[in-house]
């Protein structure tokens, strides 16, 4: 997808209260904007970092600017957690994720599990429905290795449990990790930052849930899914 109008370059001053950031535009104007990412954003909040912003004129918005991308170690990284679902849908419809190809119908935000909604429900006559949950990934500590999550996520563990329930009920259940950076060729579950999620992931795999990771080509002009990357090996959990 292309950014229209183009993103605005700026310099990050600080990110705080999870939802806010201060920055300076190229013309020297100091601004406060909204940050569409409630996670820790480890490694992506260094003061002085080059960033890119979208601009919104809606009178219902308190802040005109929204943080979209951060440059880290020479790589442009997407941080907007509202973006992965849009990118995943575009990629699935255009056949850019081979593991999810062959479905003629895609429905968003379908109810399933215990008062939850799945990101996508894929359907095709003669095939089991596929439940697909999408997670945003941008954390990297080791070169070429993306990690998820970057902080504890009880909600994420709940999604894995419910995907496991769907798999045992005979549906295809898929966890799709969408990496908003193009400098990674592998992804792993970050067990040191969230051991509960890591255990939930192992249990989900043992119950028949599939996991795939895709990376994106990211630039201030556009962002799109570029291909599948290898998932780190996991031993089946003892249930």
C-alpha positions in Angstrom: 0.0 0.0 0.0 1.1 3.5 -0.8 0.9 6.4 1.6 -1.3 9.2 0.2 -0.5 11.9 1.1 3.2 11.2 1.7 4.5 10.7 5.2 6.1 13.7 6.9 9.8 13.3 8.1 10.6 14.5 11.6 13.0 14.0 14.6 11.8 12.2 17.7 12.2 14.0 21.0 10.4 11.5 23.3 7.6 8.9 23.4 5.6 8.9 26.6 2.4 7.7 28.3 2.4 5.0 25.6 0.0 7.0 23.4 2.0 10.3 22.8 5.2 11.5 21.4 7.0 14.8 20.9 8.9 15.6 17.7 10.4 18.4 15.7 9.4 18.8 12.0 12.0 19.6 9.4 11.0 23.3 9.4 11.8 23.4 13.2 8.2 23.2 14.4 7.8 21.3 17.7 4.7 19.1 17.7 3.0 16.5 19.9 1.3 13.6 18.2 -0.4 10.3 18.9 1.4 6.9 18.9 -0.7 4.0 17.5 1.2 1.4 19.5 0.7 0.6 23.2 3.6 -1.8 23.4 7.0 -1.1 24.8 8.5 -0.3 21.4 11.9 -1.5 22.7 14.8 -0.1 20.7 12.5 2.3 18.7 12.1 5.3 21.0 15.7 6.7 21.1 15.6 10.5 21.2 17.0 11.9 18.0 15.7 9.1 15.8 14.4 9.9 12.4 10.7 9.2 12.2 7.8 9.6 9.7 4.3 10.8 10.5 0.9 10.8 8.8 -1.1 13.9 9.0 -4.9 14.1 9.7 -7.2 17.1 9.5 -10.2 15.5 11.1 -11.8 17.8 13.7 -12.5 14.8 15.9 -8.8 14.1 16.4 -7.0 15.8 19.3 -3.6 15.4 17.6 -3.0 16.2 14.0 0.1 13.9 13.5 0.4 10.1 14.0 3.7 8.2 14.3 4.0 5.6 11.5 7.7 4.7 11.1 11.0 4.9 13.0 14.5 4.5 11.6 16.6 2.1 13.7 20.2 1.2 12.8 19.6 2.3 9.3 16.3 0.3 8.8 12.9 1.9 8.5 10.5 0.1 10.9 6.7 0.4 10.9 5.2 0.8 14.3 1.5 1.3 13.7 -0.3 -1.7 15.1 -3.4 -0.9 13.0 -1.4 -1.5 9.8 -0.7 -5.4 10.0 -4.4 -6.4 9.4 -4.6 -4.1 6.3 -1.3 -5.5 5.0 -2.2 -9.1 5.7 -5.6 -8.8 3.9 -4.0 -7.2 0.9 -1.3 -9.9 0.8 -3.8 -12.8 1.2 -6.1 -11.4 -1.5 -3.1 -11.0 -3.9 -1.7 -14.4 -3.2 1.5 -13.2 -1.6 1.3 -15.6 1.4 1.4 -19.1 -0.2 0.4 -20.8 3.0 -2.9 -18.9 2.9 -3.6 -19.1 -0.8 -6.7 -20.7 -2.3 -9.5 -19.1 -0.3 -12.1 -17.2 -2.3 -13.8 -15.5 0.7 -12.2 -13.4 3.4 -14.2 -11.9 6.3 -12.9 -9.6 9.0 -13.5 -9.5 12.7 -15.6 -12.7 13.1 -16.8 -13.8 16.5 -15.2 -17.0 17.8 -14.0 -18.5 21.1 -15.0 -16.9 24.4 -16.2 -13.4 23.6 -13.4 -12.9 21.1 -13.1 -11.8 17.5 -10.7 -13.4 15.0 -8.9 -11.0 12.6 -9.9 -13.0 9.5 -12.0 -16.0 8.6 -11.0 -17.5 5.3 -13.5 -19.8 3.4 -13.5 -21.9 0.3 -16.0 -24.7 -0.7 -14.6 -28.1 0.0 -12.0 -26.9 2.5 -12.2 -26.3 6.3 -12.6 -22.6 7.3 -9.3 -21.0 8.3 -9.2 -18.8 11.4 -6.3 -16.3 11.1 -5.0 -14.1 13.9 -2.4 -11.4 13.0 0.2 -10.0 15.3 2.4 -7.0 14.7 6.2 -7.6 15.0 9.0 -5.0 15.0 11.3 -6.0 17.9 14.9 -7.1 17.0 17.8 -7.6 19.4 20.0 -10.0 17.3 20.7 -9.0 13.7 18.3 -10.7 11.3 16.1 -12.2 14.1 12.7 -10.7 14.8 11.1 -11.4 18.1 7.5 -11.4 19.6 6.3 -10.2 22.0 8.4 -7.3 23.2 6.4 -7.2 26.4 4.0 -9.4 28.4 0.7 -9.9 26.6 -2.1 -11.8 28.4 -4.4 -11.1 25.4 -2.0 -12.7 23.0 -1.8 -15.9 25.1 -5.7 -16.0 25.2 -5.8 -15.8 21.4 -3.4 -18.7 21.2 -5.6 -20.8 23.5 -8.7 -20.0 21.5 -6.9 -20.8 18.2 -6.1 -24.2 19.8 -9.7 -24.8 20.6 -10.7 -24.0 17.0 -8.0 -26.4 15.7 -9.3 -29.2 17.9 -12.8 -28.5 16.6 -11.6 -29.3 13.1 -10.9 -25.8 11.7 -7.7 -24.6 10.3 -6.1 -22.2 12.8 -3.3 -19.9 11.9 -1.2 -17.4 13.8 0.3 -14.9 11.4 3.2 -12.7 12.6 3.6 -9.7 10.4 7.1 -8.1 10.7 7.1 -4.4 9.8 10.8 -4.4 8.8 12.8 -6.0 6.0 16.1 -6.7 7.8 15.0 -10.0 9.3 15.2 -13.5 7.8 13.9 -15.4 10.9 11.5 -14.9 13.8 11.3 -16.4 17.3 9.0 -16.3 20.2 10.5 -14.1 23.0 10.4 -16.5 25.9 12.6 -14.3 28.2 10.2 -11.3 28.1 7.0 -13.3 28.2 7.4 -16.9 29.3 3.6 -17.3 29.6 3.1 -16.4 26.0 6.0 -18.7 25.0 4.3 -21.6 26.8 0.9 -20.8 25.3 2.6 -20.8 21.8 4.1 -24.3 22.4 0.8 -25.6 23.6 -1.0 -24.1 20.6 1.4 -25.7 18.2 0.9 -29.1 19.9 -2.8 -28.7 19.4 -2.6 -28.2 15.7 -2.3 -24.4 15.3 -0.1 -23.3 12.4 2.3 -20.3 12.8 3.9 -18.3 9.9 5.9 -15.1 9.8 6.1 -12.7 6.9 8.2 -9.6 6.6 7.5 -6.3 4.8 9.3 -4.0 2.5 9.0 -0.7 4.4 9.7 2.8 3.2 8.1 6.3 3.8 6.5 5.9 0.4 4.9 2.5 0.8 4.8 -0.7 2.8 3.9 -4.2 1.6 4.4 -7.9 2.4 7.5 -9.2 0.7 7.7 -12.9 1.7 7.7 -15.6 4.4 10.6 -15.9 6.9 11.6 -18.9 8.9 10.0 -19.5 12.3 12.4 -20.6 15.0 12.1 -24.3 15.9 10.1 -25.3 19.0 9.8 -28.6 20.9 6.2 -29.7 21.5 5.0 -28.8 24.9 4.0 -31.4 27.5 0.2 -30.8 27.9 
